[in-house]
């Protein structure tokens, strides 16, 4: 279980901190975990699963566009 800090999450996802916060607010991104009084992190596995789910949706949409 590896923890990712915000800088790493932004690099991996290509999202801004604000976008990550907005997605979290609407339960559309893995929740951050408090690891110290003023420090948060995300589980790498959850972030990778989120990325994989976005890729599968993108591939499905591309296939549907090709069929239509």
Biopython code that builds the backbone (N, CA, C, O; Angstrom):
import numpy as np
from Bio.PDB.StructureBuilder import StructureBuilder

atoms = [
    (1, "UNK", "N", (0.854, -1.168, 0.000)),
    (1, "UNK", "CA", (0.000, 0.000, 0.000)),
    (1, "UNK", "C", (0.903, 1.235, 0.000)),
    (1, "UNK", "O", (1.594, 1.517, 0.979)),
    (2, "UNK", "N", (0.883, 1.953, -1.103)),
    (2, "UNK", "CA", (1.677, 3.164, -1.214)),
    (2, "UNK", "C", (0.750, 4.367, -1.156)),
    (2, "UNK", "O", (-0.334, 4.369, -1.740)),
    (3, "UNK", "N", (1.195, 5.379, -0.447)),
    (3, "UNK", "CA", (0.431, 6.614, -0.351)),
    (3, "UNK", "C", (1.009, 7.637, -1.317)),
    (3, "UNK", "O", (2.226, 7.775, -1.441)),
    (4, "UNK", "N", (0.117, 8.351, -2.000)),
    (4, "UNK", "CA", (0.529, 9.388, -2.942)),
    (4, "UNK", "C", (0.143, 10.751, -2.389)),
    (4, "UNK", "O", (-0.985, 10.952, -1.941)),
    (5, "UNK", "N", (1.064, 11.664, -2.423)),
    (5, "UNK", "CA", (0.767, 13.040, -2.024)),
    (5, "UNK", "C", (0.172, 13.776, -3.223)),
    (5, "UNK", "O", (0.204, 13.269, -4.344)),
    (6, "UNK", "N", (-0.365, 14.963, -2.989)),
    (6, "UNK", "CA", (-1.074, 15.703, -4.033)),
    (6, "UNK", "C", (-0.223, 15.897, -5.283)),
    (6, "UNK", "O", (-0.718, 15.719, -6.396)),
    (7, "UNK", "N", (1.021, 16.251, -5.122)),
    (7, "UNK", "CA", (1.887, 16.478, -6.291)),
    (7, "UNK", "C", (1.934, 15.232, -7.179)),
    (7, "UNK", "O", (1.857, 15.336, -8.403)),
    (8, "UNK", "N", (2.061, 14.059, -6.561)),
    (8, "UNK", "CA", (2.109, 12.809, -7.326)),
    (8, "UNK", "C", (0.766, 12.517, -7.996)),
    (8, "UNK", "O", (0.727, 12.081, -9.147)),
    (9, "UNK", "N", (-0.321, 12.754, -7.284)),
    (9, "UNK", "CA", (-1.649, 12.504, -7.845)),
    (9, "UNK", "C", (-1.881, 13.412, -9.051)),
    (9, "UNK", "O", (-2.407, 12.969, -10.071)),
    (10, "UNK", "N", (-1.494, 14.666, -8.937)),
    (10, "UNK", "CA", (-1.639, 15.596, -10.061)),
    (10, "UNK", "C", (-0.822, 15.149, -11.255)),
    (10, "UNK", "O", (-1.288, 15.230, -12.392)),
    (11, "UNK", "N", (0.399, 14.676, -11.010)),
    (11, "UNK", "CA", (1.264, 14.210, -12.101)),
    (11, "UNK", "C", (0.682, 12.976, -12.778)),
    (11, "UNK", "O", (0.641, 12.897, -14.006)),
    (12, "UNK", "N", (0.237, 12.022, -11.985)),
    (12, "UNK", "CA", (-0.283, 10.764, -12.521)),
    (12, "UNK", "C", (-1.573, 10.970, -13.309)),
    (12, "UNK", "O", (-1.756, 10.382, -14.375)),
    (13, "UNK", "N", (-2.467, 11.808, -12.781)),
    (13, "UNK", "CA", (-3.781, 11.986, -13.410)),
    (13, "UNK", "C", (-3.815, 13.085, -14.451)),
    (13, "UNK", "O", (-4.654, 13.065, -15.351)),
    (14, "UNK", "N", (-2.905, 14.048, -14.334)),
    (14, "UNK", "CA", (-2.940, 15.200, -15.233)),
    (14, "UNK", "C", (-3.995, 16.220, -14.821)),
    (14, "UNK", "O", (-4.306, 17.139, -15.578)),
    (15, "UNK", "N", (-4.543, 16.058, -13.622)),
    (15, "UNK", "CA", (-5.588, 16.967, -13.134)),
    (15, "UNK", "C", (-4.975, 18.025, -12.226)),
    (15, "UNK", "O", (-3.912, 17.821, -11.639)),
    (16, "UNK", "N", (-5.665, 19.158, -12.123)),
    (16, "UNK", "CA", (-5.237, 20.191, -11.185)),
    (16, "UNK", "C", (-5.747, 19.849, -9.791)),
    (16, "UNK", "O", (-6.632, 19.008, -9.632)),
    (17, "UNK", "N", (-5.192, 20.495, -8.804)),
    (17, "UNK", "CA", (-5.647, 20.295, -7.433)),
    (17, "UNK", "C", (-7.113, 20.661, -7.266)),
    (17, "UNK", "O", (-7.848, 19.984, -6.546)),
    (18, "UNK", "N", (-7.537, 21.724, -7.927)),
    (18, "UNK", "CA", (-8.936, 22.158, -7.843)),
    (18, "UNK", "C", (-9.869, 21.124, -8.450)),
    (18, "UNK", "O", (-10.930, 20.838, -7.894)),
    (19, "UNK", "N", (-9.483, 20.565, -9.583)),
    (19, "UNK", "CA", (-10.322, 19.548, -10.229)),
    (19, "UNK", "C", (-10.414, 18.300, -9.358)),
    (19, "UNK", "O", (-11.483, 17.701, -9.237)),
    (20, "UNK", "N", (-9.312, 17.913, -8.761)),
    (20, "UNK", "CA", (-9.330, 16.753, -7.861)),
    (20, "UNK", "C", (-10.290, 17.022, -6.708)),
    (20, "UNK", "O", (-11.097, 16.161, -6.358)),
    (21, "UNK", "N", (-10.208, 18.204, -6.121)),
    (21, "UNK", "CA", (-11.093, 18.571, -5.017)),
    (21, "UNK", "C", (-12.556, 18.518, -5.451)),
    (21, "UNK", "O", (-13.398, 17.985, -4.729)),
    (22, "UNK", "N", (-12.863, 19.069, -6.629)),
    (22, "UNK", "CA", (-14.253, 19.058, -7.125)),
    (22, "UNK", "C", (-14.755, 17.638, -7.350)),
    (22, "UNK", "O", (-15.883, 17.310, -6.981)),
    (23, "UNK", "N", (-13.927, 16.801, -7.951)),
    (23, "UNK", "CA", (-14.323, 15.412, -8.183)),
    (23, "UNK", "C", (-14.555, 14.684, -6.864)),
    (23, "UNK", "O", (-15.505, 13.911, -6.742)),
    (24, "UNK", "N", (-13.700, 14.922, -5.884)),
    (24, "UNK", "CA", (-13.882, 14.317, -4.559)),
    (24, "UNK", "C", (-15.208, 14.759, -3.944)),
    (24, "UNK", "O", (-15.928, 13.956, -3.350)),
    (25, "UNK", "N", (-15.511, 16.016, -4.091)),
    (25, "UNK", "CA", (-16.735, 16.585, -3.521)),
    (25, "UNK", "C", (-17.978, 15.861, -4.029)),
    (25, "UNK", "O", (-18.955, 15.701, -3.299)),
    (26, "UNK", "N", (-17.932, 15.423, -5.289)),
    (26, "UNK", "CA", (-19.073, 14.736, -5.898)),
    (26, "UNK", "C", (-18.884, 13.219, -5.931)),
    (26, "UNK", "O", (-19.538, 12.528, -6.712)),
    (27, "UNK", "N", (-17.999, 12.709, -5.093)),
    (27, "UNK", "CA", (-17.713, 11.268, -5.006)),
    (27, "UNK", "C", (-17.320, 10.670, -6.352)),
    (27, "UNK", "O", (-17.670, 9.531, -6.660)),
    (28, "UNK", "N", (-16.596, 11.440, -7.142)),
    (28, "UNK", "CA", (-16.167, 10.980, -8.461)),
    (28, "UNK", "C", (-14.656, 10.761, -8.523)),
    (28, "UNK", "O", (-14.096, 10.579, -9.604)),
    (29, "UNK", "N", (-14.005, 10.777, -7.377)),
    (29, "UNK", "CA", (-12.561, 10.552, -7.286)),
    (29, "UNK", "C", (-12.294, 9.944, -5.918)),
    (29, "UNK", "O", (-13.017, 10.230, -4.963)),
    (30, "UNK", "N", (-11.263, 9.108, -5.810)),
    (30, "UNK", "CA", (-10.952, 8.513, -4.500)),
    (30, "UNK", "C", (-10.772, 9.586, -3.422)),
    (30, "UNK", "O", (-10.261, 10.676, -3.679)),
    (31, "UNK", "N", (-11.200, 9.248, -2.234)),
    (31, "UNK", "CA", (-11.103, 10.180, -1.106)),
    (31, "UNK", "C", (-9.676, 10.249, -0.573)),
    (31, "UNK", "O", (-8.967, 9.244, -0.505)),
    (32, "UNK", "N", (-9.282, 11.437, -0.204)),
    (32, "UNK", "CA", (-7.981, 11.631, 0.442)),
    (32, "UNK", "C", (-8.034, 11.098, 1.866)),
    (32, "UNK", "O", (-9.104, 10.998, 2.466)),
    (33, "UNK", "N", (-6.890, 10.766, 2.384)),
    (33, "UNK", "CA", (-6.789, 10.275, 3.756)),
    (33, "UNK", "C", (-5.869, 11.193, 4.540)),
    (33, "UNK", "O", (-4.818, 11.613, 4.057)),
    (34, "UNK", "N", (-6.281, 11.486, 5.735)),
    (34, "UNK", "CA", (-5.475, 12.314, 6.619)),
    (34, "UNK", "C", (-4.348, 11.457, 7.185)),
    (34, "UNK", "O", (-4.599, 10.471, 7.879)),
    (35, "UNK", "N", (-3.108, 11.835, 6.886)),
    (35, "UNK", "CA", (-1.973, 11.035, 7.354)),
    (35, "UNK", "C", (-1.207, 11.727, 8.485)),
    (35, "UNK", "O", (-0.386, 11.104, 9.159)),
    (36, "UNK", "N", (-1.473, 12.980, 8.680)),
    (36, "UNK", "CA", (-0.900, 13.758, 9.780)),
    (36, "UNK", "C", (-1.821, 14.962, 9.981)),
    (36, "UNK", "O", (-2.795, 15.141, 9.249)),
    (37, "UNK", "N", (-1.514, 15.747, 10.938)),
    (37, "UNK", "CA", (-2.389, 16.876, 11.274)),
    (37, "UNK", "C", (-2.677, 17.771, 10.070)),
    (37, "UNK", "O", (-3.808, 18.223, 9.889)),
    (38, "UNK", "N", (-1.667, 18.027, 9.253)),
    (38, "UNK", "CA", (-1.852, 18.906, 8.093)),
    (38, "UNK", "C", (-1.353, 18.257, 6.801)),
    (38, "UNK", "O", (-0.846, 18.946, 5.916)),
    (39, "UNK", "N", (-1.494, 16.956, 6.693)),
    (39, "UNK", "CA", (-1.017, 16.251, 5.505)),
    (39, "UNK", "C", (-2.037, 15.201, 5.075)),
    (39, "UNK", "O", (-2.581, 14.460, 5.893)),
    (40, "UNK", "N", (-2.276, 15.162, 3.770)),
    (40, "UNK", "CA", (-3.209, 14.177, 3.220)),
    (40, "UNK", "C", (-2.514, 13.391, 2.116)),
    (40, "UNK", "O", (-1.502, 13.821, 1.563)),
    (41, "UNK", "N", (-3.083, 12.226, 1.809)),
    (41, "UNK", "CA", (-2.550, 11.384, 0.742)),
    (41, "UNK", "C", (-3.671, 10.501, 0.210)),
    (41, "UNK", "O", (-4.715, 10.346, 0.843)),
    (42, "UNK", "N", (-3.435, 9.934, -0.948)),
    (42, "UNK", "CA", (-4.379, 9.020, -1.578)),
    (42, "UNK", "C", (-3.707, 7.659, -1.690)),
    (42, "UNK", "O", (-2.484, 7.572, -1.802)),
    (43, "UNK", "N", (-4.504, 6.603, -1.661)),
    (43, "UNK", "CA", (-3.957, 5.268, -1.888)),
    (43, "UNK", "C", (-3.656, 5.108, -3.375)),
    (43, "UNK", "O", (-4.518, 5.361, -4.217)),
    (44, "UNK", "N", (-2.452, 4.696, -3.692)),
    (44, "UNK", "CA", (-2.046, 4.544, -5.086)),
    (44, "UNK", "C", (-2.991, 3.594, -5.828)),
    (44, "UNK", "O", (-3.377, 3.863, -6.965)),
    (45, "UNK", "N", (-3.355, 2.500, -5.193)),
    (45, "UNK", "CA", (-4.227, 1.510, -5.822)),
    (45, "UNK", "C", (-5.567, 2.128, -6.226)),
    (45, "UNK", "O", (-6.070, 1.855, -7.316)),
    (46, "UNK", "N", (-6.145, 2.952, -5.360)),
    (46, "UNK", "CA", (-7.432, 3.579, -5.670)),
    (46, "UNK", "C", (-7.312, 4.572, -6.819)),
    (46, "UNK", "O", (-8.198, 4.647, -7.670)),
    (47, "UNK", "N", (-6.226, 5.330, -6.847)),
    (47, "UNK", "CA", (-6.011, 6.288, -7.938)),
    (47, "UNK", "C", (-5.811, 5.537, -9.254)),
    (47, "UNK", "O", (-6.351, 5.941, -10.284)),
    (48, "UNK", "N", (-5.052, 4.466, -9.229)),
    (48, "UNK", "CA", (-4.830, 3.678, -10.444)),
    (48, "UNK", "C", (-6.127, 3.034, -10.931)),
    (48, "UNK", "O", (-6.364, 2.962, -12.136)),
    (49, "UNK", "N", (-6.966, 2.566, -10.010)),
    (49, "UNK", "CA", (-8.264, 2.006, -10.393)),
    (49, "UNK", "C", (-9.148, 3.074, -11.017)),
    (49, "UNK", "O", (-9.861, 2.802, -11.983)),
    (50, "UNK", "N", (-9.106, 4.284, -10.476)),
    (50, "UNK", "CA", (-9.895, 5.387, -11.028)),
    (50, "UNK", "C", (-9.441, 5.685, -12.461)),
    (50, "UNK", "O", (-10.269, 5.872, -13.353)),
    (51, "UNK", "N", (-8.126, 5.726, -12.674)),
    (51, "UNK", "CA", (-7.585, 5.975, -14.013)),
    (51, "UNK", "C", (-8.024, 4.875, -14.971)),
    (51, "UNK", "O", (-8.447, 5.160, -16.091)),
    (52, "UNK", "N", (-7.928, 3.625, -14.540)),
    (52, "UNK", "CA", (-8.325, 2.492, -15.379)),
    (52, "UNK", "C", (-9.802, 2.570, -15.735)),
    (52, "UNK", "O", (-10.181, 2.250, -16.862)),
    (53, "UNK", "N", (-10.634, 2.986, -14.801)),
    (53, "UNK", "CA", (-12.073, 3.088, -15.084)),
    (53, "UNK", "C", (-12.341, 4.174, -16.109)),
    (53, "UNK", "O", (-13.253, 4.038, -16.925)),
    (54, "UNK", "N", (-11.570, 5.242, -16.083)),
    (54, "UNK", "CA", (-11.737, 6.323, -17.067)),
    (54, "UNK", "C", (-11.294, 5.862, -18.441)),
    (54, "UNK", "O", (-11.909, 6.217, -19.447)),
    (55, "UNK", "N", (-10.228, 5.070, -18.491)),
    (55, "UNK", "CA", (-9.749, 4.549, -19.776)),
    (55, "UNK", "C", (-10.763, 3.604, -20.382)),
    (55, "UNK", "O", (-10.969, 3.631, -21.596)),
    (56, "UNK", "N", (-11.409, 2.760, -19.571)),
    (56, "UNK", "CA", (-12.384, 1.815, -20.106)),
    (56, "UNK", "C", (-13.620, 2.544, -20.624)),
    (56, "UNK", "O", (-14.201, 2.129, -21.627)),
    (57, "UNK", "N", (-14.024, 3.607, -19.968)),
    (57, "UNK", "CA", (-15.161, 4.411, -20.445)),
    (57, "UNK", "C", (-14.798, 5.076, -21.758)),
    (57, "UNK", "O", (-15.615, 5.131, -22.677)),
    (58, "UNK", "N", (-13.578, 5.580, -21.851)),
    (58, "UNK", "CA", (-13.120, 6.234, -23.074)),
    (58, "UNK", "C", (-13.091, 5.249, -24.234)),
    (58, "UNK", "O", (-13.524, 5.578, -25.338)),
    (59, "UNK", "N", (-12.584, 4.042, -23.992)),
    (59, "UNK", "CA", (-12.548, 3.031, -25.048)),
    (59, "UNK", "C", (-13.946, 2.635, -25.484)),
    (59, "UNK", "O", (-14.188, 2.453, -26.677)),
    (60, "UNK", "N", (-14.868, 2.498, -24.548)),
    (60, "UNK", "CA", (-16.252, 2.156, -24.873)),
    (60, "UNK", "C", (-16.873, 3.253, -25.732)),
    (60, "UNK", "O", (-17.558, 2.959, -26.712)),
    (61, "UNK", "N", (-16.643, 4.500, -25.376)),
    (61, "UNK", "CA", (-17.192, 5.614, -26.154)),
    (61, "UNK", "C", (-16.621, 5.641, -27.563)),
    (61, "UNK", "O", (-17.345, 5.924, -28.518)),
    (62, "UNK", "N", (-15.321, 5.348, -27.707)),
    (62, "UNK", "CA", (-14.707, 5.316, -29.026)),
    (62, "UNK", "C", (-15.308, 4.205, -29.876)),
    (62, "UNK", "O", (-15.544, 4.400, -31.068)),
    (63, "UNK", "N", (-15.559, 3.036, -29.278)),
    (63, "UNK", "CA", (-16.149, 1.928, -30.013)),
    (63, "UNK", "C", (-17.556, 2.289, -30.460)),
    (63, "UNK", "O", (-17.948, 1.968, -31.582)),
    (64, "UNK", "N", (-18.324, 2.955, -29.600)),
    (64, "UNK", "CA", (-19.693, 3.319, -29.954)),
    (64, "UNK", "C", (-19.705, 4.340, -31.082)),
    (64, "UNK", "O", (-20.581, 4.287, -31.945)),
    (65, "UNK", "N", (-18.742, 5.279, -31.094)),
    (65, "UNK", "CA", (-18.660, 6.262, -32.162)),
    (65, "UNK", "C", (-18.326, 5.592, -33.485)),
    (65, "UNK", "O", (-18.817, 6.008, -34.534)),
    (66, "UNK", "N", (-17.496, 4.561, -33.440)),
    (66, "UNK", "CA", (-17.106, 3.850, -34.650)),
    (66, "UNK", "C", (-18.306, 3.088, -35.233)),
    (66, "UNK", "O", (-18.476, 3.027, -36.450)),
    (67, "UNK", "N", (-19.125, 2.517, -34.365)),
    (67, "UNK", "CA", (-20.287, 1.733, -34.792)),
    (67, "UNK", "C", (-21.349, 2.655, -35.379)),
    (67, "UNK", "O", (-21.982, 2.317, -36.379)),
    (68, "UNK", "N", (-21.542, 3.795, -34.772)),
    (68, "UNK", "CA", (-22.609, 4.712, -35.203)),
    (68, "UNK", "C", (-22.228, 5.469, -36.401)),
    (68, "UNK", "O", (-23.011, 6.283, -36.892)),
]
sb = StructureBuilder()
sb.init_structure("model")
sb.init_model(0)
sb.init_chain("A")
sb.init_seg("    ")
for serial, (resi, resn, name, xyz) in enumerate(atoms, 1):
    if name == "N":
        sb.init_residue(resn, " ", resi, " ")
    sb.init_atom(name, np.array(xyz, "f"), 0.0, 1.0, " ", f" {name:<3s}", serial, name[0])
structure = sb.get_structure()
